[in-house]
Amino acid sequence: MLVDVLGYSLVEAATILETSVAAVKATLHRGRSRLADPPAPTPIGEQEKLRLRAYADLFNARAFDALRDLLAAEVQLVMPPNIRRDGKHDVSIYYARYSEATIAWRMEAAVIDGRPALLATDPADPEARFPVLLGWSDGRIVAIWDFHYARYVMDGIDIVRI
C-alpha cells in the first residue's frame, strides 16, 4: 500500500517499515500476485463467530479488564500507519485509550473482505467506522490490528455482519 497506493518510493517504504528495500520488493511481489489471483475466502466457523461476538460484547460493555485478561503474554498490537506495541503490559494501554475516548465506539462481529473481524462504529455517526482484526492462539489474543487511524482501508471493502 505504501508504494502502490500512497506513492512512496521503495527506499521510503523500507524506512517507514524499518526493513530492507529487498524485503519491500519481495512483499510487493507477493501482494501483487495475490491481488491478481486472490484465494477463495475460508468459511468462518461457529467457534470464531462466537469468539468475535464475545469480544464485541465485552468491548461494548466496557469490560476492558476482562479483555486485558484475554491477552497473551506475547501479544502484538498494530495500529497503522505507525503505532506498534508488543507484550501484554504495553498492549493493555490500548484499552485504557478506548475507555477514555470521547466517542463510545461500538464493536460488531463481521466478515470483512472474507476475514473474521470486528467493525468499530461511532453510534452518533454510522459512517465513522473502521475494522479491527484479532489473532488468537489457545483462547488468547496474540495480535490486534486496529485501523482506527487508517480509515481509508474502508474504501471498497466487503462487510458482512455476523
N, C-alpha and C positions, 0 to 999 in steps of 0.2 A: 504494500500500500504506500509506503514512503516513497518508493521510486515511481511506480506506475500510476498511482492516483495523485499523490501530493507533489510529484515532480522533483524530489530530492535526487541528487547525484548518488552514485554508488558509494563514494567516499563519505558524503554527508550521512547517508543511511547507516553506514558502518559505524560512524562516530556516534550517532544517536543510539544505536543498538549495542554499542560497546563490543563490537565484533570486527572481524576482518572483512575486507572487500570480497574475498573469495567466498566467505560464508554467505554474504548478501547475494552474490551471484548464484550460488547453489540454491538458496531459498527462493529466489526469483524463478529459477528454472523449475523447481518442484511446484511452486504455486501456479505458474502459468500452465504447466502440464495438467494440474488438477482442474483448473478452470476450463481447459479445453475438453476434458473428458471427466466431469465430476462423478464421484462414486455414488451409487444409489443410496438414498438415506436408509439408515438402520431403524427398524421399528423401535419405538420406545416401550420398554417393558413396564409392567404394572408396578414393580418394585421401584423403578426410577420415578414413575409418576407419583407414587406415594411419598417418596423421599422429597421431591420437589414441593409437593403440596404441604408437607410437614414443615419444611424450611420456610415457605411463604407464610404459613400460619404463625410460626414463631416470630418471624420478622414483623408481620403486621400487628401482632400483639405487643411488639416492642420488648420481647423476651430475649434481649441481647445477651444476657448471661447464659441462657440455655444454648444460644448459638455459639458462644465462645466455648462452651463445653464440648461442642461437636468438632472443634478444630483439632487437627492432628498436630503433633509437636513440630513437624517439618512443613507445615502449611505455607503456601506461597500466595501472595496477592499481587495481581497486576491490574493497574488502572491506567490504560493508555490515555495520553501519549507518554507519560514519563514517571509514573509512580509504581514502585515495586517494593514490597515488604516480604521478608522471609521470617518464618518462625512464629509460633503461637503468640508470644508476647507482643511482637511488633504488629502482627495482623489483628490482634484483639482491639487495637486502637480504631480500626476500621469501623467497628460497631459503635464506638463512642461518637464518632463523627456523625453517624446516622441518628443517634439518639439526641444529638444537639442541633440537628438541622432544622431550619425554619420550615422546610417542606416535609410533611409526613409521608414520605414515599411509601407506596404500597407495592408489594410483590405478588405476582401471579405466575403460577406454573404454566409453561408454554413449551412449544417446539418451535425454535427459531432457525429457519433455514435447515431443517432436518435434525437439529441438535437439541437435546433436552436443555432447557434454560429457564430463567426467571425473567419476567418482563416487569421492570420497575416503572411505575406511573405516578404522576402527581395527580391526586384526586381533584384538585382545582383546575387542572389543565391536562386533559387526556392526551393532548399532542406532545406533552413533555414526557418522554419515555426513553428507556434505554435497556439493553439486555444485560443480564448477569449470568455468567456460566459458572458451574461448580464442577470440581473434580472430586471424586470420592474414592476411598480405599478403606475396606473393612469398617464401613459405617462412619468413617471420619472424613471431614472436609480436608482435602490435601491441596486444593487450588481454588482460587476465586479470581475470575476475570470480570471486572466491573467496568462497564463502558459509560459511566456517569459523565466523564469529561470528554468522551468521544462519541457524542450522539449522532454524528454523521454516519455511523455504521447502520443506522436505522433506514437509510435511503435504499429502497428497493428490496428489503428483506421480506421473507415469507414468515408470518406469525400464525401459529395455530394454538389457541388456548386449550389447556387440558384440565 
